[in-house]
Amino acid sequence: MNDITLSEILTTRLSHDLIGNIGAVANAVELLNEGDEDDKEDISNILNFSSKVLSRRLKFFRLCFGLSNAAVKTLGELEEITADYLLTLGNPNTPVSLDLTIETPKIYKLVMPAVMMMADVIIKGGKIRVTQTENALLITPESPAPLNGAKLANIGKILNGEEPEENASSYAPLYYLLSYLNKSGVSIRLGGETLIIGD
């Protein structure tokens, strides 16, 4: 994949993940300007919720896909920002949490897009478990409900060099990972429901 195509896919995905809450904020501000006192509490709740989602997602995206001058410096920072991103997904009643067990924050450029990709296969709440072995990084989605089999199948297709059976922008984090690791000699594969980066 060339750089222009990757940029288009990433831009489409990030815009998709932000536009809903941006629209909610714009609508709430418009209602606020109309001055209906009865709606102020509801409007305030919308603004608080949407601004929190936008803030958490933007912070995550900046570190995940941005220049390394804004690098993650500690494991605590990586865990907090990634866990906060996961809390913006799905239904608040069925949240997605993070279980992070790695040795260094220096691999955040692998951890963050991998977590983002594998979180997409969780339909009704659960957990993303990230563990580090001597030779590999393992990212496993866990949920009491069935995982999205179609998305897992498409992840497998992409890793095999095939086209996914839906919009490629849905898999932007995986394409980014593949580009990031291009020519590094580090492999990415799917082992069951676990994304494995390394040997």
PyMOL CGO cylinders between C-alpha atoms (Angstrom):
from pymol import cmd
from pymol.cgo import CYLINDER

trace = [
    CYLINDER, 0.00, 0.00, 0.00, 1.43, 3.38, -0.98, 0.3, 1, 1, 1, 1, 1, 1,
    CYLINDER, 1.43, 3.38, -0.98, 1.60, 6.34, 1.39, 0.3, 1, 1, 1, 1, 1, 1,
    CYLINDER, 1.60, 6.34, 1.39, -1.28, 8.22, -0.27, 0.3, 1, 1, 1, 1, 1, 1,
    CYLINDER, -1.28, 8.22, -0.27, -3.66, 5.27, 0.00, 0.3, 1, 1, 1, 1, 1, 1,
    CYLINDER, -3.66, 5.27, 0.00, -2.69, 4.71, 3.63, 0.3, 1, 1, 1, 1, 1, 1,
    CYLINDER, -2.69, 4.71, 3.63, -3.26, 8.41, 4.38, 0.3, 1, 1, 1, 1, 1, 1,
    CYLINDER, -3.26, 8.41, 4.38, -6.70, 8.24, 2.75, 0.3, 1, 1, 1, 1, 1, 1,
    CYLINDER, -6.70, 8.24, 2.75, -7.67, 5.15, 4.73, 0.3, 1, 1, 1, 1, 1, 1,
    CYLINDER, -7.67, 5.15, 4.73, -6.45, 6.62, 8.03, 0.3, 1, 1, 1, 1, 1, 1,
    CYLINDER, -6.45, 6.62, 8.03, -8.15, 9.96, 7.43, 0.3, 1, 1, 1, 1, 1, 1,
    CYLINDER, -8.15, 9.96, 7.43, -11.43, 8.25, 6.59, 0.3, 1, 1, 1, 1, 1, 1,
    CYLINDER, -11.43, 8.25, 6.59, -11.31, 6.08, 9.73, 0.3, 1, 1, 1, 1, 1, 1,
    CYLINDER, -11.31, 6.08, 9.73, -10.36, 8.88, 12.11, 0.3, 1, 1, 1, 1, 1, 1,
    CYLINDER, -10.36, 8.88, 12.11, -12.97, 11.23, 10.64, 0.3, 1, 1, 1, 1, 1, 1,
    CYLINDER, -12.97, 11.23, 10.64, -15.60, 8.50, 11.03, 0.3, 1, 1, 1, 1, 1, 1,
    CYLINDER, -15.60, 8.50, 11.03, -14.63, 7.99, 14.68, 0.3, 1, 1, 1, 1, 1, 1,
    CYLINDER, -14.63, 7.99, 14.68, -14.89, 11.72, 15.47, 0.3, 1, 1, 1, 1, 1, 1,
    CYLINDER, -14.89, 11.72, 15.47, -17.72, 13.06, 13.32, 0.3, 1, 1, 1, 1, 1, 1,
    CYLINDER, -17.72, 13.06, 13.32, -20.62, 11.69, 15.38, 0.3, 1, 1, 1, 1, 1, 1,
    CYLINDER, -20.62, 11.69, 15.38, -19.57, 13.43, 18.58, 0.3, 1, 1, 1, 1, 1, 1,
    CYLINDER, -19.57, 13.43, 18.58, -18.57, 16.59, 16.74, 0.3, 1, 1, 1, 1, 1, 1,
    CYLINDER, -18.57, 16.59, 16.74, -22.08, 16.68, 15.28, 0.3, 1, 1, 1, 1, 1, 1,
    CYLINDER, -22.08, 16.68, 15.28, -23.59, 16.13, 18.73, 0.3, 1, 1, 1, 1, 1, 1,
    CYLINDER, -23.59, 16.13, 18.73, -21.60, 19.06, 20.13, 0.3, 1, 1, 1, 1, 1, 1,
    CYLINDER, -21.60, 19.06, 20.13, -22.63, 21.30, 17.22, 0.3, 1, 1, 1, 1, 1, 1,
    CYLINDER, -22.63, 21.30, 17.22, -26.30, 20.41, 17.68, 0.3, 1, 1, 1, 1, 1, 1,
    CYLINDER, -26.30, 20.41, 17.68, -26.12, 20.96, 21.44, 0.3, 1, 1, 1, 1, 1, 1,
    CYLINDER, -26.12, 20.96, 21.44, -24.53, 24.39, 20.97, 0.3, 1, 1, 1, 1, 1, 1,
    CYLINDER, -24.53, 24.39, 20.97, -27.26, 25.29, 18.50, 0.3, 1, 1, 1, 1, 1, 1,
    CYLINDER, -27.26, 25.29, 18.50, -29.95, 24.27, 21.00, 0.3, 1, 1, 1, 1, 1, 1,
    CYLINDER, -29.95, 24.27, 21.00, -28.14, 26.18, 23.75, 0.3, 1, 1, 1, 1, 1, 1,
    CYLINDER, -28.14, 26.18, 23.75, -28.16, 29.33, 21.63, 0.3, 1, 1, 1, 1, 1, 1,
    CYLINDER, -28.16, 29.33, 21.63, -31.92, 29.01, 21.20, 0.3, 1, 1, 1, 1, 1, 1,
    CYLINDER, -31.92, 29.01, 21.20, -32.17, 29.65, 24.94, 0.3, 1, 1, 1, 1, 1, 1,
    CYLINDER, -32.17, 29.65, 24.94, -34.74, 27.04, 26.02, 0.3, 1, 1, 1, 1, 1, 1,
    CYLINDER, -34.74, 27.04, 26.02, -34.21, 26.77, 29.79, 0.3, 1, 1, 1, 1, 1, 1,
    CYLINDER, -34.21, 26.77, 29.79, -36.00, 23.40, 30.02, 0.3, 1, 1, 1, 1, 1, 1,
    CYLINDER, -36.00, 23.40, 30.02, -33.39, 21.74, 27.80, 0.3, 1, 1, 1, 1, 1, 1,
    CYLINDER, -33.39, 21.74, 27.80, -30.28, 23.10, 29.50, 0.3, 1, 1, 1, 1, 1, 1,
    CYLINDER, -30.28, 23.10, 29.50, -29.60, 20.06, 31.66, 0.3, 1, 1, 1, 1, 1, 1,
    CYLINDER, -29.60, 20.06, 31.66, -29.92, 17.67, 28.69, 0.3, 1, 1, 1, 1, 1, 1,
    CYLINDER, -29.92, 17.67, 28.69, -27.73, 19.93, 26.56, 0.3, 1, 1, 1, 1, 1, 1,
    CYLINDER, -27.73, 19.93, 26.56, -25.11, 20.09, 29.29, 0.3, 1, 1, 1, 1, 1, 1,
    CYLINDER, -25.11, 20.09, 29.29, -25.06, 16.28, 29.54, 0.3, 1, 1, 1, 1, 1, 1,
    CYLINDER, -25.06, 16.28, 29.54, -24.61, 15.95, 25.77, 0.3, 1, 1, 1, 1, 1, 1,
    CYLINDER, -24.61, 15.95, 25.77, -21.77, 18.48, 25.76, 0.3, 1, 1, 1, 1, 1, 1,
    CYLINDER, -21.77, 18.48, 25.76, -20.01, 16.84, 28.70, 0.3, 1, 1, 1, 1, 1, 1,
    CYLINDER, -20.01, 16.84, 28.70, -20.28, 13.34, 27.26, 0.3, 1, 1, 1, 1, 1, 1,
    CYLINDER, -20.28, 13.34, 27.26, -19.31, 14.24, 23.70, 0.3, 1, 1, 1, 1, 1, 1,
    CYLINDER, -19.31, 14.24, 23.70, -16.43, 16.49, 24.68, 0.3, 1, 1, 1, 1, 1, 1,
    CYLINDER, -16.43, 16.49, 24.68, -15.02, 13.74, 26.92, 0.3, 1, 1, 1, 1, 1, 1,
    CYLINDER, -15.02, 13.74, 26.92, -15.22, 11.22, 24.08, 0.3, 1, 1, 1, 1, 1, 1,
    CYLINDER, -15.22, 11.22, 24.08, -13.56, 13.63, 21.65, 0.3, 1, 1, 1, 1, 1, 1,
    CYLINDER, -13.56, 13.63, 21.65, -10.79, 14.50, 24.10, 0.3, 1, 1, 1, 1, 1, 1,
    CYLINDER, -10.79, 14.50, 24.10, -10.00, 10.84, 24.84, 0.3, 1, 1, 1, 1, 1, 1,
    CYLINDER, -10.00, 10.84, 24.84, -10.06, 9.78, 21.22, 0.3, 1, 1, 1, 1, 1, 1,
    CYLINDER, -10.06, 9.78, 21.22, -7.96, 12.69, 19.99, 0.3, 1, 1, 1, 1, 1, 1,
    CYLINDER, -7.96, 12.69, 19.99, -5.34, 12.10, 22.67, 0.3, 1, 1, 1, 1, 1, 1,
    CYLINDER, -5.34, 12.10, 22.67, -5.19, 8.42, 21.70, 0.3, 1, 1, 1, 1, 1, 1,
    CYLINDER, -5.19, 8.42, 21.70, -5.07, 9.10, 17.94, 0.3, 1, 1, 1, 1, 1, 1,
    CYLINDER, -5.07, 9.10, 17.94, -2.33, 11.71, 18.32, 0.3, 1, 1, 1, 1, 1, 1,
    CYLINDER, -2.33, 11.71, 18.32, -0.05, 9.25, 20.09, 0.3, 1, 1, 1, 1, 1, 1,
    CYLINDER, -0.05, 9.25, 20.09, -1.07, 6.24, 18.03, 0.3, 1, 1, 1, 1, 1, 1,
    CYLINDER, -1.07, 6.24, 18.03, -0.65, 7.81, 14.59, 0.3, 1, 1, 1, 1, 1, 1,
    CYLINDER, -0.65, 7.81, 14.59, 1.21, 11.08, 15.23, 0.3, 1, 1, 1, 1, 1, 1,
    CYLINDER, 1.21, 11.08, 15.23, 4.86, 12.03, 15.21, 0.3, 1, 1, 1, 1, 1, 1,
    CYLINDER, 4.86, 12.03, 15.21, 7.05, 10.45, 17.87, 0.3, 1, 1, 1, 1, 1, 1,
    CYLINDER, 7.05, 10.45, 17.87, 7.90, 13.82, 19.45, 0.3, 1, 1, 1, 1, 1, 1,
    CYLINDER, 7.90, 13.82, 19.45, 4.73, 13.25, 21.51, 0.3, 1, 1, 1, 1, 1, 1,
    CYLINDER, 4.73, 13.25, 21.51, 5.92, 9.82, 22.65, 0.3, 1, 1, 1, 1, 1, 1,
    CYLINDER, 5.92, 9.82, 22.65, 4.41, 7.89, 25.55, 0.3, 1, 1, 1, 1, 1, 1,
    CYLINDER, 4.41, 7.89, 25.55, 6.91, 8.07, 28.41, 0.3, 1, 1, 1, 1, 1, 1,
    CYLINDER, 6.91, 8.07, 28.41, 5.57, 5.65, 31.03, 0.3, 1, 1, 1, 1, 1, 1,
    CYLINDER, 5.57, 5.65, 31.03, 3.54, 2.45, 31.18, 0.3, 1, 1, 1, 1, 1, 1,
    CYLINDER, 3.54, 2.45, 31.18, 1.04, 4.24, 33.38, 0.3, 1, 1, 1, 1, 1, 1,
    CYLINDER, 1.04, 4.24, 33.38, 0.48, 6.89, 30.71, 0.3, 1, 1, 1, 1, 1, 1,
    CYLINDER, 0.48, 6.89, 30.71, 0.08, 4.27, 27.99, 0.3, 1, 1, 1, 1, 1, 1,
    CYLINDER, 0.08, 4.27, 27.99, -2.39, 2.30, 30.09, 0.3, 1, 1, 1, 1, 1, 1,
    CYLINDER, -2.39, 2.30, 30.09, -4.45, 5.35, 31.04, 0.3, 1, 1, 1, 1, 1, 1,
    CYLINDER, -4.45, 5.35, 31.04, -4.74, 6.79, 27.52, 0.3, 1, 1, 1, 1, 1, 1,
    CYLINDER, -4.74, 6.79, 27.52, -5.51, 3.42, 25.94, 0.3, 1, 1, 1, 1, 1, 1,
    CYLINDER, -5.51, 3.42, 25.94, -8.03, 2.44, 28.63, 0.3, 1, 1, 1, 1, 1, 1,
    CYLINDER, -8.03, 2.44, 28.63, -9.73, 5.85, 28.27, 0.3, 1, 1, 1, 1, 1, 1,
    CYLINDER, -9.73, 5.85, 28.27, -10.01, 5.31, 24.51, 0.3, 1, 1, 1, 1, 1, 1,
    CYLINDER, -10.01, 5.31, 24.51, -11.61, 1.90, 25.02, 0.3, 1, 1, 1, 1, 1, 1,
    CYLINDER, -11.61, 1.90, 25.02, -14.20, 3.48, 27.34, 0.3, 1, 1, 1, 1, 1, 1,
    CYLINDER, -14.20, 3.48, 27.34, -15.42, 5.61, 24.42, 0.3, 1, 1, 1, 1, 1, 1,
    CYLINDER, -15.42, 5.61, 24.42, -16.48, 2.51, 22.49, 0.3, 1, 1, 1, 1, 1, 1,
    CYLINDER, -16.48, 2.51, 22.49, -19.87, 0.83, 22.45, 0.3, 1, 1, 1, 1, 1, 1,
    CYLINDER, -19.87, 0.83, 22.45, -22.47, 1.05, 25.16, 0.3, 1, 1, 1, 1, 1, 1,
    CYLINDER, -22.47, 1.05, 25.16, -21.51, 2.52, 28.58, 0.3, 1, 1, 1, 1, 1, 1,
    CYLINDER, -21.51, 2.52, 28.58, -23.41, -0.39, 30.15, 0.3, 1, 1, 1, 1, 1, 1,
    CYLINDER, -23.41, -0.39, 30.15, -21.14, -2.91, 28.39, 0.3, 1, 1, 1, 1, 1, 1,
    CYLINDER, -21.14, -2.91, 28.39, -17.71, -1.24, 28.45, 0.3, 1, 1, 1, 1, 1, 1,
    CYLINDER, -17.71, -1.24, 28.45, -14.45, -2.47, 26.97, 0.3, 1, 1, 1, 1, 1, 1,
    CYLINDER, -14.45, -2.47, 26.97, -11.58, -2.52, 29.47, 0.3, 1, 1, 1, 1, 1, 1,
    CYLINDER, -11.58, -2.52, 29.47, -7.82, -3.01, 29.17, 0.3, 1, 1, 1, 1, 1, 1,
    CYLINDER, -7.82, -3.01, 29.17, -5.53, -5.58, 30.76, 0.3, 1, 1, 1, 1, 1, 1,
    CYLINDER, -5.53, -5.58, 30.76, -1.99, -4.45, 29.92, 0.3, 1, 1, 1, 1, 1, 1,
    CYLINDER, -1.99, -4.45, 29.92, 1.02, -6.55, 30.94, 0.3, 1, 1, 1, 1, 1, 1,
    CYLINDER, 1.02, -6.55, 30.94, 4.10, -5.39, 29.04, 0.3, 1, 1, 1, 1, 1, 1,
    CYLINDER, 4.10, -5.39, 29.04, 7.62, -4.40, 30.04, 0.3, 1, 1, 1, 1, 1, 1,
    CYLINDER, 7.62, -4.40, 30.04, 8.19, -1.06, 28.32, 0.3, 1, 1, 1, 1, 1, 1,
    CYLINDER, 8.19, -1.06, 28.32, 6.14, 1.85, 26.94, 0.3, 1, 1, 1, 1, 1, 1,
    CYLINDER, 6.14, 1.85, 26.94, 8.56, 2.09, 24.00, 0.3, 1, 1, 1, 1, 1, 1,
    CYLINDER, 8.56, 2.09, 24.00, 6.40, -0.33, 22.00, 0.3, 1, 1, 1, 1, 1, 1,
    CYLINDER, 6.40, -0.33, 22.00, 3.35, 1.94, 22.21, 0.3, 1, 1, 1, 1, 1, 1,
    CYLINDER, 3.35, 1.94, 22.21, 3.36, 2.35, 18.41, 0.3, 1, 1, 1, 1, 1, 1,
    CYLINDER, 3.36, 2.35, 18.41, 2.59, -1.37, 18.22, 0.3, 1, 1, 1, 1, 1, 1,
    CYLINDER, 2.59, -1.37, 18.22, 0.28, -1.62, 21.22, 0.3, 1, 1, 1, 1, 1, 1,
    CYLINDER, 0.28, -1.62, 21.22, -2.08, 1.25, 20.42, 0.3, 1, 1, 1, 1, 1, 1,
    CYLINDER, -2.08, 1.25, 20.42, -3.07, 0.45, 16.81, 0.3, 1, 1, 1, 1, 1, 1,
    CYLINDER, -3.07, 0.45, 16.81, -3.25, -3.26, 17.67, 0.3, 1, 1, 1, 1, 1, 1,
    CYLINDER, -3.25, -3.26, 17.67, -5.62, -2.55, 20.58, 0.3, 1, 1, 1, 1, 1, 1,
    CYLINDER, -5.62, -2.55, 20.58, -7.70, -0.23, 18.38, 0.3, 1, 1, 1, 1, 1, 1,
    CYLINDER, -7.70, -0.23, 18.38, -8.00, -2.92, 15.71, 0.3, 1, 1, 1, 1, 1, 1,
    CYLINDER, -8.00, -2.92, 15.71, -8.86, -5.78, 18.03, 0.3, 1, 1, 1, 1, 1, 1,
    CYLINDER, -8.86, -5.78, 18.03, -11.37, -3.69, 19.99, 0.3, 1, 1, 1, 1, 1, 1,
    CYLINDER, -11.37, -3.69, 19.99, -13.42, -3.55, 16.79, 0.3, 1, 1, 1, 1, 1, 1,
    CYLINDER, -13.42, -3.55, 16.79, -14.19, -7.27, 17.02, 0.3, 1, 1, 1, 1, 1, 1,
    CYLINDER, -14.19, -7.27, 17.02, -15.86, -6.87, 20.44, 0.3, 1, 1, 1, 1, 1, 1,
    CYLINDER, -15.86, -6.87, 20.44, -19.61, -6.46, 20.00, 0.3, 1, 1, 1, 1, 1, 1,
    CYLINDER, -19.61, -6.46, 20.00, -21.03, -6.35, 23.56, 0.3, 1, 1, 1, 1, 1, 1,
    CYLINDER, -21.03, -6.35, 23.56, -18.40, -5.33, 26.07, 0.3, 1, 1, 1, 1, 1, 1,
    CYLINDER, -18.40, -5.33, 26.07, -15.36, -7.20, 27.26, 0.3, 1, 1, 1, 1, 1, 1,
    CYLINDER, -15.36, -7.20, 27.26, -11.64, -6.78, 27.60, 0.3, 1, 1, 1, 1, 1, 1,
    CYLINDER, -11.64, -6.78, 27.60, -8.52, -6.35, 25.48, 0.3, 1, 1, 1, 1, 1, 1,
    CYLINDER, -8.52, -6.35, 25.48, -5.68, -8.34, 27.01, 0.3, 1, 1, 1, 1, 1, 1,
    CYLINDER, -5.68, -8.34, 27.01, -2.18, -7.22, 25.97, 0.3, 1, 1, 1, 1, 1, 1,
    CYLINDER, -2.18, -7.22, 25.97, 0.75, -9.41, 27.02, 0.3, 1, 1, 1, 1, 1, 1,
    CYLINDER, 0.75, -9.41, 27.02, 4.39, -9.50, 26.08, 0.3, 1, 1, 1, 1, 1, 1,
    CYLINDER, 4.39, -9.50, 26.08, 6.43, -12.67, 25.73, 0.3, 1, 1, 1, 1, 1, 1,
    CYLINDER, 6.43, -12.67, 25.73, 10.14, -12.94, 25.05, 0.3, 1, 1, 1, 1, 1, 1,
    CYLINDER, 10.14, -12.94, 25.05, 9.59, -12.72, 21.30, 0.3, 1, 1, 1, 1, 1, 1,
    CYLINDER, 9.59, -12.72, 21.30, 6.07, -11.43, 20.70, 0.3, 1, 1, 1, 1, 1, 1,
    CYLINDER, 6.07, -11.43, 20.70, 3.29, -9.05, 21.61, 0.3, 1, 1, 1, 1, 1, 1,
    CYLINDER, 3.29, -9.05, 21.61, -0.12, -10.70, 22.02, 0.3, 1, 1, 1, 1, 1, 1,
    CYLINDER, -0.12, -10.70, 22.02, -3.37, -8.75, 21.73, 0.3, 1, 1, 1, 1, 1, 1,
    CYLINDER, -3.37, -8.75, 21.73, -6.45, -10.80, 22.63, 0.3, 1, 1, 1, 1, 1, 1,
    CYLINDER, -6.45, -10.80, 22.63, -10.07, -9.60, 22.63, 0.3, 1, 1, 1, 1, 1, 1,
    CYLINDER, -10.07, -9.60, 22.63, -12.24, -11.28, 25.28, 0.3, 1, 1, 1, 1, 1, 1,
    CYLINDER, -12.24, -11.28, 25.28, -15.99, -10.97, 25.73, 0.3, 1, 1, 1, 1, 1, 1,
    CYLINDER, -15.99, -10.97, 25.73, -18.88, -12.85, 27.31, 0.3, 1, 1, 1, 1, 1, 1,
    CYLINDER, -18.88, -12.85, 27.31, -20.68, -12.35, 23.97, 0.3, 1, 1, 1, 1, 1, 1,
    CYLINDER, -20.68, -12.35, 23.97, -19.51, -13.78, 20.63, 0.3, 1, 1, 1, 1, 1, 1,
    CYLINDER, -19.51, -13.78, 20.63, -16.84, -11.76, 18.85, 0.3, 1, 1, 1, 1, 1, 1,
    CYLINDER, -16.84, -11.76, 18.85, -17.39, -10.34, 15.36, 0.3, 1, 1, 1, 1, 1, 1,
    CYLINDER, -17.39, -10.34, 15.36, -16.38, -13.30, 13.21, 0.3, 1, 1, 1, 1, 1, 1,
    CYLINDER, -16.38, -13.30, 13.21, -16.60, -11.33, 9.96, 0.3, 1, 1, 1, 1, 1, 1,
    CYLINDER, -16.60, -11.33, 9.96, -14.10, -8.76, 11.20, 0.3, 1, 1, 1, 1, 1, 1,
    CYLINDER, -14.10, -8.76, 11.20, -11.73, -11.46, 12.43, 0.3, 1, 1, 1, 1, 1, 1,
    CYLINDER, -11.73, -11.46, 12.43, -11.97, -13.12, 9.01, 0.3, 1, 1, 1, 1, 1, 1,
    CYLINDER, -11.97, -13.12, 9.01, -11.19, -9.83, 7.27, 0.3, 1, 1, 1, 1, 1, 1,
    CYLINDER, -11.19, -9.83, 7.27, -8.20, -9.25, 9.55, 0.3, 1, 1, 1, 1, 1, 1,
    CYLINDER, -8.20, -9.25, 9.55, -6.95, -12.68, 8.47, 0.3, 1, 1, 1, 1, 1, 1,
    CYLINDER, -6.95, -12.68, 8.47, -7.50, -11.78, 4.80, 0.3, 1, 1, 1, 1, 1, 1,
    CYLINDER, -7.50, -11.78, 4.80, -5.50, -8.56, 5.10, 0.3, 1, 1, 1, 1, 1, 1,
    CYLINDER, -5.50, -8.56, 5.10, -2.65, -10.36, 6.85, 0.3, 1, 1, 1, 1, 1, 1,
    CYLINDER, -2.65, -10.36, 6.85, -2.65, -12.84, 3.95, 0.3, 1, 1, 1, 1, 1, 1,
    CYLINDER, -2.65, -12.84, 3.95, -2.38, -10.01, 1.44, 0.3, 1, 1, 1, 1, 1, 1,
    CYLINDER, -2.38, -10.01, 1.44, -6.04, -10.09, 0.39, 0.3, 1, 1, 1, 1, 1, 1,
    CYLINDER, -6.04, -10.09, 0.39, -8.69, -7.36, 0.29, 0.3, 1, 1, 1, 1, 1, 1,
    CYLINDER, -8.69, -7.36, 0.29, -11.25, -7.21, 3.14, 0.3, 1, 1, 1, 1, 1, 1,
    CYLINDER, -11.25, -7.21, 3.14, -14.91, -7.73, 2.30, 0.3, 1, 1, 1, 1, 1, 1,
    CYLINDER, -14.91, -7.73, 2.30, -15.87, -4.29, 3.61, 0.3, 1, 1, 1, 1, 1, 1,
    CYLINDER, -15.87, -4.29, 3.61, -14.48, -0.75, 3.50, 0.3, 1, 1, 1, 1, 1, 1,
    CYLINDER, -14.48, -0.75, 3.50, -10.71, -0.84, 3.98, 0.3, 1, 1, 1, 1, 1, 1,
    CYLINDER, -10.71, -0.84, 3.98, -10.87, 2.20, 6.29, 0.3, 1, 1, 1, 1, 1, 1,
    CYLINDER, -10.87, 2.20, 6.29, -12.44, -0.03, 8.96, 0.3, 1, 1, 1, 1, 1, 1,
    CYLINDER, -12.44, -0.03, 8.96, -9.05, -1.75, 9.13, 0.3, 1, 1, 1, 1, 1, 1,
    CYLINDER, -9.05, -1.75, 9.13, -6.90, 1.40, 9.10, 0.3, 1, 1, 1, 1, 1, 1,
    CYLINDER, -6.90, 1.40, 9.10, -5.09, 0.50, 12.36, 0.3, 1, 1, 1, 1, 1, 1,
    CYLINDER, -5.09, 0.50, 12.36, -4.00, -2.83, 10.88, 0.3, 1, 1, 1, 1, 1, 1,
    CYLINDER, -4.00, -2.83, 10.88, -2.82, -1.26, 7.63, 0.3, 1, 1, 1, 1, 1, 1,
    CYLINDER, -2.82, -1.26, 7.63, -0.89, 1.28, 9.70, 0.3, 1, 1, 1, 1, 1, 1,
    CYLINDER, -0.89, 1.28, 9.70, 0.77, -1.53, 11.68, 0.3, 1, 1, 1, 1, 1, 1,
    CYLINDER, 0.77, -1.53, 11.68, 1.74, -3.35, 8.51, 0.3, 1, 1, 1, 1, 1, 1,
    CYLINDER, 1.74, -3.35, 8.51, 3.21, -0.16, 7.06, 0.3, 1, 1, 1, 1, 1, 1,
    CYLINDER, 3.21, -0.16, 7.06, 4.98, 0.69, 10.32, 0.3, 1, 1, 1, 1, 1, 1,
    CYLINDER, 4.98, 0.69, 10.32, 6.63, -2.74, 10.45, 0.3, 1, 1, 1, 1, 1, 1,
    CYLINDER, 6.63, -2.74, 10.45, 7.35, -2.93, 6.72, 0.3, 1, 1, 1, 1, 1, 1,
    CYLINDER, 7.35, -2.93, 6.72, 10.92, -4.15, 6.10, 0.3, 1, 1, 1, 1, 1, 1,
    CYLINDER, 10.92, -4.15, 6.10, 11.51, -4.59, 9.84, 0.3, 1, 1, 1, 1, 1, 1,
    CYLINDER, 11.51, -4.59, 9.84, 11.37, -8.37, 9.65, 0.3, 1, 1, 1, 1, 1, 1,
    CYLINDER, 11.37, -8.37, 9.65, 8.70, -8.46, 12.37, 0.3, 1, 1, 1, 1, 1, 1,
    CYLINDER, 8.70, -8.46, 12.37, 5.73, -10.59, 11.42, 0.3, 1, 1, 1, 1, 1, 1,
    CYLINDER, 5.73, -10.59, 11.42, 2.04, -10.10, 12.20, 0.3, 1, 1, 1, 1, 1, 1,
    CYLINDER, 2.04, -10.10, 12.20, -0.37, -12.99, 12.21, 0.3, 1, 1, 1, 1, 1, 1,
    CYLINDER, -0.37, -12.99, 12.21, -3.67, -14.10, 13.69, 0.3, 1, 1, 1, 1, 1, 1,
    CYLINDER, -3.67, -14.10, 13.69, -3.57, -17.05, 16.05, 0.3, 1, 1, 1, 1, 1, 1,
    CYLINDER, -3.57, -17.05, 16.05, -7.19, -17.95, 16.68, 0.3, 1, 1, 1, 1, 1, 1,
    CYLINDER, -7.19, -17.95, 16.68, -8.63, -14.69, 18.04, 0.3, 1, 1, 1, 1, 1, 1,
    CYLINDER, -8.63, -14.69, 18.04, -5.23, -13.27, 19.09, 0.3, 1, 1, 1, 1, 1, 1,
    CYLINDER, -5.23, -13.27, 19.09, -3.21, -10.79, 17.04, 0.3, 1, 1, 1, 1, 1, 1,
    CYLINDER, -3.21, -10.79, 17.04, 0.43, -11.83, 17.32, 0.3, 1, 1, 1, 1, 1, 1,
    CYLINDER, 0.43, -11.83, 17.32, 3.20, -9.34, 16.56, 0.3, 1, 1, 1, 1, 1, 1,
    CYLINDER, 3.20, -9.34, 16.56, 6.54, -11.12, 16.48, 0.3, 1, 1, 1, 1, 1, 1,
    CYLINDER, 6.54, -11.12, 16.48, 7.63, -14.76, 16.44, 0.3, 1, 1, 1, 1, 1, 1,
]
cmd.load_cgo(trace, "trace")
